[in-house]
Amino acid sequence: MPKRSLRSSMLARRSSMSREQWQADSLRAQQRLLELELFQQARRVALYAPLQNEVDTALLFAAAREAGKQVLYPQVCGEQLAFHEVTALEQLNRGSFGILEPCPLSSVQEQATLDLMVVPGVAFDLRGHRVGFGKGYYDRYLAGLHQLPFLVGLCHDFQLCDQVPAEGHDIRMHCLVTELRAVQVAVTDRL
């Protein structure tokens, strides 16, 4: 299925979720990620603020802060992402595309020192490929890193596909987490 059709289909399905189903699935997916050793051992974690029924990350934020982890959120800066430390969710304000972002006055953190990045997506496949909203922000950010953090695709289980369209510049997730499962992906190359 072409990316545009897949994106449209998945966004429609996500939009049709009831608030109760979204909350229940988000809670289970976050709990599943919290149980993973890779999350427990990470000291610097990047999260996202959910948009259009993406899996919520508020529980991950609270657990990370309680464990003394440094938590960062992305801010759209032109065509790039910059990650800022956030110590309270109230520091997030509506920014680009209506997404909650850190205040632009907070300090930008060094890119290469993240241990784990929770990455949003519209669809993922079991090889770790990801389809986002099509703007390429995460792809550009990740391509510019000297060393990748551990990448976790957090999504609803229906967002996992047998195969999504992939391109040579795409960077694969290391792990996929849904309300039903956590899938380790053997990533040895970009494709």
N, C-alpha and C positions, 0 to 999 in steps of 0.2 A: 504494500500500500504506500503511495507517495506520502511524503512528510506532511504536506498541506492537508490531505484527507485524514491522515492519522491524527494530526493535531486537532482538527475540527471535531472529529468523532470523540476523542478523549475529553476535550474541553466540554463538549455537550454532555457527556456522561457524568463528568465531575460536577457540572452545574446542576444536574438533576438530583443530586444527593440531598436528602433532607438534612437539616441542621443536626438532628439527633444522630443520624447515621455518620455524618462527617465527624462529629465530636467523639462518638464511640470508636470509629476506625482510627482517628487521630490518636486517641489515648492508647489504644492497643499497639499501634505502630511505634509510638514513642517509648512505651514500656519495653517493647521488644529490643529497640536500639539501646536503651539504658542497661539491659541485661548483658550486652556484648562487651567482652573484655576490651575491645578496641576503643570503645567509648569511655570505659572506666579508666583506662590508662592515659588517655589524651589529656594534655595540660592546656592546650590552646585549641579551641573549637570554634569553627565558623558555622553559623546557622543562617536561616533565612526567615523572613516574615511572610506568612502564607498569603496567597492571593487566589481568589476564585476556587475555593475549596481544596487548595493544596493541603497536605497533611500539616497540622498545626505543629509548632515547635516550642510552645510556651513551657511545657513540662520539661523538655530537654534543657531549656534555659535555666529554669529554677533548680533542677538537679545539678547542672554544671556549676552554677554559682555557689550552691550549697557545698559542693565538693571542692571549692576553691579554684576552679578552672577559670581561665580567661576566656571570655566569650566575645566573638566579633560578628558583626552583621555587615552586609554589603551596602554601598551607596553607589548609585549610578552617577558617574562623573564624565559627561560627554559620551564617548563611545566605550568607556572603560568602567570597571568596578574598582572601588577602593574599599577596604575593610577597616572598620572602626570598632574599638572596644566599646561594649555596652555593659553597664553595671545594673541597669534597671530598664525594664521594658518601656517605661514612661519616657525614655530618651529617644524613642523612635517616633518620627513624624512622617506624615504623608509626603512622599517625594515623587520621583519619576514614575510614571505609569500607575500612580495611585498606591504604590507599594510603601509600606512603612520602612523608613531608613533612619540611620543614625543622624544626629545633628551634624552638619558639615563642619562645625567648629571643633568637634572631637578629633583627637589625634589619629592619623592614619597609621596602621600597624605594618610592620615589615612583612612582606608577602611570604617569604620562604620559611617562616617559623611556625606555620600552622601544623598541628598534628593531625587534625581531622576536619573535614569539611562536609557538611550535610548539604547536598545539592538538590534543588527542586527540579522537577521536570514534568513534561506533559505525558511522556511515555518512555519506557525503558524496555530493553530486552535482556534475556538471561545471560548474554555475553557482556553486559555492562554498558551497551550503547544507550545513548540518551537523546531524546528529542525534547527541546525546550520550546520557548515561545517563538523562536526564530530570529531573535535579535543578536545572538552570538556573544552576549556579555560573559557568561561563564567560560565558554570556549576560548575567548581571547585572554581572559584572566589566567586560566590554567595553562595555556600555551606559553605564557610569559614567565612561568615559574621555573626556577632551576631544579627544584625538587618538589614533586607533588605531595601534598598531604594525603592521608588515607581518605578516599572519596566514597561517600555513602549516598546512594540515590534513595531518598525517602519518598514513598508514594503509596497510593491505595493499590491493593492487589490487582484490581482490574486494569491498572495502568501497565502491568507487565505483559509484554507481547512475546511471541516466539521470535520475531525479528523486526527490528526497526531499520529504516534506511540509515546507512552509515557512510561517512566520507573519510578520506585519509587524514584530515586534520582533527577529527573527533577524538576526544579523550574519554576513555572508558572508566566507568565506576569500578571500584574495588569490591563493593558490597551493595546489595539492594535490600531494603527493609520495608516490609509492609505490615499491615495488621495481622497477617496470617503466617508470614515467614521471613527469615533472613537468609539471603542467598550470597555466599561468598563467590566471587568471580575470579577465575585465574587470569589475571591480566599480565601478559608478557610483552604485549606491544600495544600500539594504539588501535589497531583493527584486530 
